[in-house]
Amino acid sequence: MSTKRLPIGVEDFADFHRMNYYYVDKTGFIKELLTNPGKVNLFTRPRRFGKSLNMSMLKYFLEIDTDQSLFDGLSISKEAKLCESFMGQYPVISISLKTAHGNSYEFAKNELCTIIAKEALRFPFLLTSEKLTGNEKKLYEQLVRVDDSLKSTFAMSESTITGSLNTLSRLLEKHYGRKVIILIDEYDVPLAKANEHGYYDKMIVLIRNMLDAALKTNDSLFFSVMTGCLRVSKESIFTGLNNLKIYSLLDAECDEQFGFTDAEVREMLDYYGLSEYYDTTKEWYDGYKISNAYVYNPWDVINWCNQLLNSPNKRPKSYWKNSSGNEEVKRFIRCMGSGVTKAQIERLIAGETVQKKIEEQLTYNTIYDNVENLWSLLFATGYLTPGELPSGNLVRLKIPNNEVREIFSEFILDLFEEKVAEDGTLVTEFCTALKNGDTTDVERVFTKCMGKTISIRDTTVRKEFKENFYHGLILGIMFYKSDWGVSSNGEAGDGFYDIQIEIEEEGIGIIIEVKYAEGGNLNAACKEALDQINKNNYTAELKEDDMHKILKYGIACYKKQCQVVMEKEVWY
């Protein structure tokens, strides 16, 4: 039997059955939701946590004439009464608003028209239904009408858009004689993008009116499910909607249904013969706390397994980072010193917690207005997670795992580079001292540079991360030395050096090995660094490149202290 394919980016539930993809069974979500549903149910989860796939699963389970074989062997198939009552029993309207955005309001509105029209086109039988009147069929035609001047563009007035889901619900109920279920995935994406591009006020009115008509004044609605990243405040979008049931990151219901549990990850690694990588997988991609449950980021786990199957010797990396601009973290780091203290960031990087008041109801046009909102945003988007059960709205927040810690670290180092660039003398002094073998000056200038950023606390966070951070600081200084050949983490001799520098005009080669001094023993760490350079023959490539004067540096760091030792080798 062939191994199932890894479902990278697969969001259509039926594809798992039809295309032989590996599926982590989340049909328990159906049971939890349908056992005690609200009239309107909102699930808020970070991006890439399986929201779209779960919504697709719901559609296939509930929709009339569904392919029931899709659920064979899954946990929900054991719930006979639930399946009898709900499976294939309801007309379902299912839309995703993740593409309803653009650089202008008009473009975003047209995208919304397209989304609605494509969903309406799934029900062409409404045009010939004997249960609908001629006027009702004309209402349907308005939802799928193409702009004659543009041919391929759907055209709706704003009033048609706002009433579209309500209209489609009424038509489907009359045709089938059953109330309708509405699924709206990524409901808040249009608002987030509108805020970025300056048309938030227009878009909030359009989305609010559409949701009001679909969810508040819709007699044809059985129930609805929405997903999003933020719980946008009632005052801005859910005005008067008193039938909203929230499933947030702090709620226990369905806490394991978005994201992978530890048991699910163990089973997946075992299936692909990757069980030896369990500890690394847990350190990098676990740690997101939803009420009492800890879950992994599914996007990361799937991509990590794919990487291991193709390149088992590669180190883990941040896949989540590349699926977004990470603007939340950038803004947070830039607040360091003006609302966010260095000590707070140092505690987070060290794996410790910071207690903050969390506001779960936000509006996109105010999320960056103050630092308090920014803390809440980082919590809602998954960059920070509760370290323990909250006390009221006070939550002790921490960075969930190595992946997110690396994201924070990268933006800290980016800001450090900017600050170093503002003081060009530091770059000159450091590079001059490095080239001349002046360890005293290297220590002095690097210590001064470290004062411009956070320090790494002596905690249980892995030594590798601490060393990589100081390694990054040195590279941040060297970045502006464009006439030197600087490389990092390259293969030479019998291993991989930290930093290698070639000053071709002068025939000078430099090897730097950075160590974190556990417990503050700088002498021992310096010796370890030099021993590693010599033992692994890191200078081999420099010699091949005719660098006749080679300087080998061992640099040990501890908090904001450093010690530097150097050995010189002249080679012809």
Summary of the structure (lengths in Angstrom):
residues: 572
radius of gyration: 28.4
end to end distance: 60.3
largest distance: 94.8
contacts: 1878
relative contact order: 0.08
helix: 47%
strand: 18%
